[in-house]
Amino acid sequence: MSTAALLRPRVAADLPARLARSAAVTGAGHHLRTQDVTSWLAERARAHRFTVRRVPLDRLEQWSFAPGTGDLVHRSGRFFAVRGLAARVDEGPYGSWQQPVIHQPEVGILGILAKEFDGVLHFLMQAKMEPGNPNLIQLSPTVQATRSNYQRVHAGSSVKYLEHFTGAPPHLVLADSLQSEHGAWFYRKANRNMLVEAADTEVPCGPDHIWLTLGQLGELLRLDNLVNMDARTVLGCLPLPETEAGALHSDLELLSWFTAERARHDVDVRLMPLADVEGWTRDADGIRRPDGRFFKVTGVAVEAGNREVTGWSQPLIEPCGTGVAAFLFRRLGGVPHLLVHARVEAGYLNRVELAPTVQCAPRDWEPVPAADRPPFLTAVLRAAEQGGAPYWPASTPAPYACERGGRHRAAAPRTCASSRSRTMIG
C-alpha cells in the first residue's frame, strides 16, 4: 500500500453543511416539538426530589478547614478545595489583591453526543440539576462531569454515556478543545469540550435525556435559565461555515494581536493559605468581603434524585450582584462583527483569553472612578435600559472603536466562535 493511500482529508468538509441543516430545523425534531421542551423540563423536575438548603461552612458533611492553612477541603482530598489566591497585574484600578478561589487540578468532560435522525443531526441533551441554578434544573450537555465524579470518588452510580467520550474513535470526534472555567473564581481550571457522533451505534435515550436539533437549541437559547452555561460552551466550539467575504482583520492579524496581548502582560498569581487572605471575613453565612462586593463562599446541602449521588454537601461561590456579559455588534461592509476583549483574569491558564466586550457585575464597579470602569460598560447598560441591543454608534469609525478600549478588536463571529461566553446581547 502506498503512503498516499493512508492520507485522509484534514477537515470534515461536509460538517458545516450538516450543522447548517440541523440549524434550519427549529420547530420540531425527532423527539419533541421545541415549544414542548419547557414542559418536558418541568415534568423531569417533578419526577425527582430536588432541594437545596444553606449550611454553615463548618457544618458541611465531609468538608473541613485544614489545620494550618485554613483551606476548605473534602475528606477524600479530591473534587476541589477553596484556597487563597494572591494576584498582581500590570493594568487596571486593582493592581494587587487577595481572594478565596476554587482549586480543582483536574480536567472535566463537557460532552454532547450527536446522531442523525432522518438525515438531520440531533444532539443529546440532559435535564441536569445543579445546586447553583436559580431554577435548579436546566438543559445540559450529555455528559457534564469532573474527573472525581466520573471516577466515582463519591461511590455513587456511574456517569451515563461517558464511554462515548472517554473512548471515542478519532473519526467520530467532531469538536474537541480545552476551555477554561471562570478565571475570577477558579484557579487554572479547564474542561474538555467535546462533540462526538454516534454514527452507527444505537443510543438508548434515558428519561432525563432528549434529542434536539441545533435549530431547536438556538431557539431555546433565547429563553432565560434554560440552556446552561456548559452546554453553551460546547455549542460555541462547533465549526461554522465560512459565508463572509472578508473581515475587518485577517485571521493572522487577529491572532498576532491576541498573541501580543498574552505576551505583554505581567501577571503574577500564587496560591496561599485561605486563613491568611486579607480583606475577607468568615462568619456564619460564609466567607465574604466586608463591603459586600464581588462574591462570597457559602455552603449548601443538596438532595437530587437523578444524580449519581442523591445527596451531598459542598461549598459554592455565590455572586453578590447580577453580572453582565455583552458583545457590541456592528455590520462592517455587510459582514457581522463582534467587539471582543482580550481579558486578563487571575485564574486563567494563559493569563489572557478572548471574552465579550463587557463582562462584569456593574455594582462592583460603582465605587470606582468612571475613567477606570470597564470600557463600553456605560453604552451596554444604557442600551439594556432602553430595551434594545447595543451597537457601535454609526458615526464612530470602527477602527477607533476597536482601539479605544486598548484590548478590544473587531472579529467576524466565525473567528471567535470557540471562545467561552455566557450571555450575548446584540
N, C-alpha and C positions, 0 to 999 in steps of 0.2 A: 504494500500500500504506500502510495506517495505521501509526502508530508502535506501536500496541498489538500489531499482528501480529508485531513484531520482538521482543517480550518473551518471555523464557523463564523457567522455574522457577528460583528462586535456589539450590535444593538438589536433588540427585537423591533424591527421596523414596523410591525403591524400593531404593536401595543398601543400607541397613541390613538389609532383609529378604533381599536376595540374599546378603549376607555371613553372615547367620544360617543360611540354607540350607546354605551351604558349611561353616559351623562344625559343623553337625549330622552331616556325613558324616565319620566318624572312622576307620572300619576299612579302607576301600579307596577309591581314587579311580580316575580314568580310566586312569592309567599303572601304578600299583603298589599293593600292599597296604602298609599302614602298617608292619606287622611286618617287611616285607622291605626297608625303606629303609636300615637299618644295614648289611645285606648288600650292597645296591647301592653304598653309600659305600665299603665295604671293597673291592669289585670295582674301583671307579674309582681307589682308591688303588693297587691292584696294577697297573692299566693304565698307569701313568706312573711315571717315576723322580722321587722326591722326597727330597732330602737338605738338611739344614741343619747347618752347622758353624760354630763360633765362630772369629772372626778378629779380631786386634787392630785397633783403630780406625785406626791409622796404616798399615795394610796393606789397607784396603778399596779395591777397584778403583774408579776414577773418583771417589773421595771424598778430600778432603784438608782439613787445618786451614788456614784462610785466614790469610795473614800479617797481623799487626797485631791482629786481633780474636780469632784462635784459633777462630772459628766453624767447625764441621764442615759442609762444603758439597759439593754434587755438581758435577762438572766442567761440566755443562750450565747451571748456575745455576737449574735447575728442580727438580721433585719436592719436596724440603723441605730445611731446614737445621736443625742443632742449634745454638741460640744460648743466650745467657744471659738471665735474667729477674730483675728486682728488683721485689719486691712489698711493699706496705704496706696493711694492712687495719685496720679500726677495732674488731674484736672477735676474741675467741679468744686462746688462750695464745701463738700465734705472731703478734705484731704486724707483724713485718717479716722478710723472708728473701730469699735469692738461690738460684737453681737453674738447671740446664740446662732447656731447653724446646724442643719441636719447633715450628718456624715454617714454615707451609705456607700462604702467602697466596693460595690458590685454592680454589674450591668444587668438591668431588667430587660424583659422582652415585651414589646408592644407590637402585636402581630395581627393582621387582618387576612383571613382566608378568602380567596376569590374562586368562583366557579361559574361556568357558563350554563345558563338555562335558556333554551330556545334561541341560542346564538347570542345572548346578551350576558355580559359579565355581571354577576351579583357578588355582594360582599357580606360575609357572615358577621353580624354584629351581636353584641351581648347586652342584655339588661343587667347591669352590674351596680351593686350597691357600694358606695364609698361613704364613710362617716363624715367627710368634709363637704359632700354635695349638699347644697341648700334644699334640694328635693330628694336626697338620698340615692335614688336610682336614675341612671342615665344610660344612653346608648354608648357602648364602649367597644374597644377592639375585641376580636375573637379571643385573644389571649392578652391579658394585662397583668403581668406578674413579675415580682422581683426574683432574684436567684434564690433567696432564702425561702420564698413561697413555693416556687416550683421544685425545689429540692426537699420540700416538705419538712422544714425545720420545725414547723408548728405541729407536726404529727397528725395533720388532718388529711383530707382526701386529696387526690391528685388534681392537677390543673387540666381541665378538658381541652382537647385539641392541641396540646403542647407539642406532640410528636410531629405535627406538620411544620413546626418552626425550628425545632432542635435538630431534626434530621432531614431537612428539605433538600431534595436533589437540586443542584445548581440551576438546571434549565427551567425549573418551576418557580424560581425566585424572581419576582417582577420588580421589587424595590427592596433595598437593604442599606440602611445607613444609621450611624450613631448620632443621636440628637441629645442635647443637654437638657437637664431639668432647670427649673427656675434658679438662676445664678445668685439671686439675693437671699435665697432660703436654703439651698443645697450646696454642699462643698464638692465640686468636681464630680457630680453625679450625671451619668449618661444612661440612656436606654437604647436598645437596638430596635429600630423601627423597621418592620418587615411587611411586605405584601407578598403572599405566596399563593400560587394557583394549585387547586386540586383538580388536575386535568381529567384523568380517567379514574378517579377514586370516588366511590360513594361516600358521602359525608353525612352521617345522621345529624339532623338538626334537633338539638335538645329544646326543652320547653322555654329556656331562658335565652335562646338564640334565635335569630331571624335573618333571612337573606334579603338584602336590599340592593337596588341598583345605585350607581353613582349619582344619577339624577335624583333619585329619592333622597339620598343623603344630602345632596345640595339643597333641596327644598327644606329638609329638616334642620339644616344649619342655620336657617333664618329664625328658628324658634329659640327662645331663651332656655338655658339649662336643660337641653335635651340631648345634644351630642357632646360627649365630654371632651376635655382638652386632649387626652391621649389619642382618641380617635381622630381628632382634628390634626394632630401632629403627623400621624401615619398617612392620612389623606393628603397632607401637604407635601409628601415625598413622591407622589405619583408623577410620572413624566407627562408633560403636556405637549400637544402638537405645536410645531413652530409655524404659526399662521401670520405673524407680523413680518413686515418687510424689513424692519430695522428697529433700532432703539437709540435713545439719546447717547448712551455709552455702549461701546462694543463689549462683548463678554470679557475680552482680555483687559480692557481699560478698567472695567468694574473689578475684576479680580486683582489687578495691580493696586487699585485704590484700597481695596479691603486688606490686602497683604501689607500695605504701608501702614494702615491703621493698627493692625496687630503688632507690627514691628516697632512703632514709635512710642507706644505707651509703657510707662514704668508702673507696674502693678506688683506690689509685694503683699502676699497673703500667707498667713500661717495659722494653723490650729493652735488653740491654747485651752487651758482648763476652764470649764464653764464657770467654776466658782470664782475665777479671777476676772471675769468680764466686767468692765466698768460701764456705768451708765444704765444698768439694768437692775431691777429688783425682783425678788421672788416672794410671793405671798400665797394665800390660799387659792387664788384664782389662776396662778401660773407664774410665768416669768415675763416681765414687761418693762417698758421704759416708763419712767415717772410722768412724762409728758403725753403718754397715750398714743404715740405715733408709731408708724411702720407696722409692727406685728407683735403678737405675744405667743408664748408657748403655753398651750393648755392641754389638759388630759381628758380623755373620753373612755367610757366603757361601751362596747358595741355588741349588739345582737344582730346577726344577719343569717337568715335561714338558708340562703342559697350559696353561701361562700364555702371555701374549703374547710374553714373552721367557723363554727356557728356563733362563737362568742370570743371576744378578746378585749384587751385594754391597750391603749397606746397614747403617746404624746401627739399633738397636732400643732402645726403652725396656723394661727388664726390672724388674718389681716385686720388692721384697725380702720379700714376705710374701703370704699368701693374703688377699684382700680379702673384705669382707662388704658386700653390698647387700641391704637388707631393708626391707620395709614392715610396720609394725604394722597389724593388721586388726581391725575390730570391726563388728558389725551394730548400727546405731542405728535404732530403730523398724522393724526388719526389713530395712533397706537396708544393703548392704555399704559400708563406708567404709575408706579407706586414710589413714594419717597421713603427709602429705607434708611435705617440708622445703624451705624457701627457702634454698638453699645458695649460699654465696659461694665462687667459685674464681677464681684469678688469671687463668686463661686464657679465661674466658668472654667472649663478645662483649658481653653486657649485665650484667656483674657478678654477677647472681643468676639462678638457674634452679631450677625445681622438680626435686626429687630424692627418692630413697627416704628413709624415716625415718632410716636409718643407712646411710652409705656411707663405708667407711674400711678400712684394714688394721689390725686390732686391735693387732698388735705394735708399730706405730709410735707408739701412744699409751701403751704400758706405762710409759715414764719420766715421764709427765705426771701430776700430781695428779688423783685421781679426780674432783674437782669440775670440772676443766677438760676432761674427756674428752667425746666426743660424747654428747648426751642419748640415752637409751634404749639405749645400747650394751650395758650390763650385762644388761638384760632380753632383748635379742636373743641374746646369747651364751649366757645361761642356758637359754633355750628351745631353742636349737640343740643344746646338750649333752644336753638331755632328749629330743631326737628329735622334738619337737613344734613346731608353728607358733606364733610369738609373737603374743599378743593383748594388748590393753589389759586390765588387771585389771578384772573385772566390778564391783568395789567402787569403782573410780575414776571419778568423773564425767567424761564425755567432754570438756566444755569445759576442765576443769582439765588433763586430759592434753594437750590441744592447746596450752594456754598455757605449760605447764611448760617446754617447750623454747625458748620465745621465738619461734622462727622456724618453728614447725610448725603445720599446720592439717589438720583432717579434711576429706576430699573424697571424694565418690562416685567410683568408678572411671571413669565416663564423662567426668567433668570433667577428669581429668588423663591421659587416655588417650594424648595425644600427647607426653608428656614422656619423655625417654630414660631407660631403666632397664636394669639388667643382670640381676641375679638377684633374683627375688621369693620371699620367704619368707612364707607365710601365705595 
